[in-house]
């Protein structure tokens, strides 16, 4: 039961979210604030509530998504019994309600009790988008993909939203702008790849994703094009900043972000583009997103 519940909330994704938010606060923003003899507006306890509320809302979103995808998953993953079926649809839905309500409550507490503007409203919007994405928007070509990508970027932005000094610091904001763009387009590319992977199941339930409407070949090329633009953007930034002079960050970006992205493009463009290839490409992109999260810590070590 516990293992099924952990599968249902997709705990590795939640762990990645927590690492991302902790890295932004303590690896990216904290050193700049220390240098300027400033402190965070949110206390560590309040930040803990913020991270927990984001995790709870994301967990709820994962549950409602699995509930809505139960028929398609029987085709896409015939050898794996859905966690919803193991737990029971009614119990899964009740768990979704409890987690989402708790997450939104945490955001509203920070906004209306602690006085941090927009956090509660933003958490409420995110919870609503996750629900409507799973029940309606994910079957609209590109719109569903863009919503997931936007929510990924918002999960990073919300960390600095209540911090006025952080938002006015040029160094932090430069890193944040690059990170937000990377998260958005990286998530968008991965969502398109996942649509290719799940094309058979989505088609069987009349879910009109881009892969169903335009075909997996065109969708794979769209994802590959996004990745190639991201690679060009990273290379441009590296040239402008002479990043090779900082050996550790440069080597890390090259080995753990750029090279896996190049291989993913190969899988999408030149490989057979079978479901196995799409699954492999999706896993590589998940690794890239994880590596991008840890890059904040690597940059901090590299410039220390």
C-alpha positions in Angstrom: 0.0 0.0 0.0 2.8 2.4 0.9 4.8 1.5 -2.1 1.7 2.1 -4.3 1.1 5.5 -2.7 4.7 6.5 -3.3 4.4 5.4 -7.0 1.1 7.4 -7.2 2.6 10.7 -6.0 5.8 10.0 -8.1 8.2 10.7 -5.2 11.4 11.0 -7.3 9.8 14.0 -9.1 8.8 15.6 -5.7 12.4 15.1 -4.5 13.7 16.8 -7.6 11.3 19.7 -6.9 12.5 20.1 -3.3 16.2 20.0 -4.4 15.5 22.6 -7.0 13.9 25.0 -4.5 16.5 24.4 -1.9 19.3 24.9 -4.4 17.9 28.3 -5.5 17.6 29.6 -2.0 20.8 28.2 -0.4 23.2 27.7 -3.3 22.2 30.6 -5.6 20.7 33.4 -3.5 22.3 32.9 -0.1 25.9 33.7 -1.1 24.8 36.9 -2.9 22.9 38.0 0.2 25.7 37.2 2.5 28.1 39.3 0.4 25.6 42.2 0.6 25.0 41.7 4.3 21.4 41.0 3.7 19.1 38.3 4.9 16.1 36.4 3.5 12.6 37.8 4.2 11.2 34.3 4.6 12.5 32.5 7.7 13.8 29.0 7.3 10.6 27.7 8.9 8.4 29.8 6.5 10.5 28.6 3.5 10.0 25.0 4.7 6.2 25.6 4.6 6.6 27.0 1.0 8.5 24.0 -0.2 6.1 21.6 1.5 3.1 23.3 0.0 4.6 23.0 -3.4 5.4 19.3 -2.9 1.8 18.6 -1.7 0.3 20.4 -4.7 2.6 18.6 -7.1 1.8 15.3 -5.5 -1.9 16.0 -5.8 -1.4 16.9 -9.5 0.4 13.6 -10.1 -2.5 11.7 -8.5 -5.3 13.3 -10.5 -3.2 12.8 -13.7 -2.9 9.1 -13.0 -6.6 8.8 -12.2 -7.5 10.5 -15.5 -4.9 8.4 -17.5 -5.8 5.0 -16.1 -7.4 3.7 -19.4 -4.5 5.0 -21.5 -1.9 3.6 -19.2 -3.4 0.1 -19.6 -2.2 0.3 -23.2 0.9 2.3 -22.8 2.1 0.2 -19.8 0.4 -3.2 -20.2 3.0 -5.0 -17.9 2.6 -2.6 -15.0 -0.6 -2.3 -12.9 -1.5 1.3 -12.2 -1.0 2.6 -8.7 -4.6 3.9 -8.9 -5.9 0.4 -9.4 -3.8 -0.9 -6.5 -5.0 1.7 -4.1 -8.5 2.2 -5.5 -9.9 5.1 -7.5 -12.0 6.5 -4.7 -9.1 6.4 -2.2 -6.8 7.9 -4.7 -9.1 10.8 -5.4 -9.6 11.4 -1.6 -5.8 11.5 -1.3 -5.6 14.0 -4.2 -8.1 16.3 -2.4 -6.3 16.0 0.9 -2.9 16.8 -0.5 -4.0 19.6 -2.8 -6.1 21.2 0.0 -3.1 21.0 2.4 -0.8 22.5 -0.2 -3.0 25.4 -1.0 -3.7 26.0 2.7 0.1 26.3 3.3 0.3 28.9 0.5 -2.7 30.9 1.9 -1.1 30.8 5.4 2.1 32.4 4.0 0.1 35.1 2.2 -2.6 36.0 4.6 -1.0 35.2 8.0 2.7 35.9 7.3 1.9 38.7 4.7 3.9 37.4 1.7 1.9 38.7 -1.3 0.7 36.4 -4.2 2.0 33.1 -2.8 -1.4 31.8 -1.8 -3.1 32.9 -5.0 -0.3 31.5 -7.1 -0.5 28.1 -5.3 -4.3 28.1 -5.8 -3.8 28.8 -9.5 -1.2 26.0 -9.8 -3.5 23.5 -8.1 -6.3 24.5 -10.5 -4.1 24.3 -13.6 -2.9 20.8 -12.5 -6.5 19.7 -12.2 -7.7 21.2 -15.5 -4.6 20.0 -17.2 -5.4 16.4 -16.3 -9.1 16.6 -17.0 -9.1 18.7 -20.1 -6.0 20.5 -21.3 -3.6 17.6 -21.8 -5.5 16.5 -24.8 -5.2 19.9 -26.5 -2.1 19.9 -28.8 0.8 22.0 -27.2 -1.5 23.7 -24.7 -1.2 20.9 -22.2 2.6 20.6 -22.8 3.0 24.4 -22.3 1.0 24.3 -19.0 3.3 21.7 -17.5 6.4 23.6 -18.7 5.0 26.8 -17.2 4.2 25.1 -13.8 7.8 23.8 -13.8 9.1 27.3 -14.2 6.7 28.7 -11.6 8.0 26.2 -9.1 11.4 27.9 -9.4 10.1 31.4 -9.6 8.0 31.1 -6.4 11.2 30.8 -4.3 12.4 34.3 -5.1 8.9 35.9 -5.5 8.6 37.1 -1.8 12.3 38.2 -1.6 12.6 41.9 -2.6 16.4 42.1 -2.4 16.8 38.9 -4.4 14.6 40.3 -7.2 16.7 43.4 -7.4 20.1 41.6 -7.5 21.4 41.5 -11.0 23.6 38.5 -10.4 20.9 36.3 -9.0 18.3 37.4 -11.6 20.7 36.6 -14.5 21.1 33.0 -13.2 17.3 32.8 -12.6 16.4 34.0 -16.0 18.6 31.4 -17.6 17.3 28.7 -15.3 13.6 29.6 -15.8 14.0 29.5 -19.6 15.9 26.2 -19.4 13.2 24.7 -17.2 10.4 25.8 -19.4 11.8 24.7 -22.7 13.4 21.5 -21.2 10.0 20.5 -19.7 8.2 21.4 -23.0 10.6 19.1 -25.0 10.2 16.3 -22.5 6.4 16.6 -22.5 6.4 16.3 -26.3 8.6 13.2 -26.1 6.3 11.7 -23.5 3.4 12.3 -25.8 5.2 10.3 -28.5 5.9 7.5 -26.0 2.2 7.4 -25.0 0.7 7.9 -28.5 -0.9 4.5 -28.7 -2.8 4.8 -25.4 -3.7 8.5 -26.0 -5.1 7.6 -29.4 -7.2 4.8 -27.9 -9.0 7.2 -25.6 -9.4 10.0 -28.1 -6.8 12.2 -26.4 -5.7 14.5 -29.2 -2.1 15.3 -28.2 0.3 16.7 -30.9 1.6 13.1 -31.3 -1.9 11.8 -32.1 -2.9 14.7 -34.3 0.4 15.3 -36.2 2.2 12.0 -35.7 5.2 11.0 -33.7 7.7 12.0 -36.4 6.6 15.6 -36.5 6.3 15.8 -32.7 9.8 14.2 -32.2 11.2 16.8 -34.6 9.5 19.6 -32.6 11.1 18.3 -29.4 14.5 17.9 -31.1 14.3 21.5 -32.5 13.6 22.9 -29.0 16.6 21.0 -27.7 18.9 22.2 -30.5 17.8 25.8 -29.8 18.6 25.2 -26.1 22.0 23.8 -27.0 22.7 26.9 -29.2 21.6 29.2 -26.4 23.9 27.4 -23.8 26.8 27.6 -26.2 26.2 31.3 -26.8 26.1 32.0 -23.0 29.3 30.0 -22.5 31.1 31.9 -25.2 29.9 35.3 -23.9 30.9 34.5 -20.3 34.2 32.7 -21.2 32.8 29.8 -19.1 35.7 27.5 -19.9 37.9 29.6 -17.6 35.8 28.0 -14.7 36.8 24.4 -15.3 34.4 22.7 -12.9 31.1 24.4 -14.1 32.1 24.2 -17.7 33.0 20.5 -17.6 29.8 19.8 -15.6 27.6 21.5 -18.1 29.3 19.9 -21.1 29.3 16.3 -19.7 26.0 16.2 -17.8 23.8 18.6 -19.7 24.9 19.3 -23.2 26.1 15.8 -24.2 23.0 14.0 -22.9 20.9 16.6 -24.8 22.9 15.9 -28.0 22.3 12.2 -27.6 18.6 12.8 -27.0 18.4 14.7 -30.3 20.1 11.7 -32.0 17.4 9.4 -30.5 14.6 11.7 -31.7 15.9 12.4 -35.2 18.2 9.5 -36.4 17.1 6.5 -34.3 14.1 4.3 -35.1 11.8 6.4 -32.9 10.1 3.3 -31.4 8.4 3.5 -28.0 11.6 2.3 -26.4 13.5 5.1 -28.0 11.0 7.7 -26.8 11.1 6.2 -23.3 14.9 6.4 -23.4 14.8 10.0 -24.6 12.4 10.9 -21.9 14.7 9.4 -19.2 17.7 11.3 -20.6 15.8 14.5 -20.5 14.7 13.8 -16.9 18.4 13.3 -16.1 19.2 16.6 -17.8 16.7 18.4 -15.7 18.1 16.9 -12.6 21.6 17.8 -13.7 20.5 21.4 -14.4 19.1 21.6 -10.8 22.4 20.4 -9.3 24.3 22.9 -11.5 23.4 25.6 -9.1 25.5 23.8 -6.4 28.3 23.1 -8.9 28.5 26.8 -9.9 28.6 27.7 -6.2 31.5 25.4 -5.6 33.2 26.5 -8.8 33.2 30.2 -7.9 33.9 29.7 -4.1 
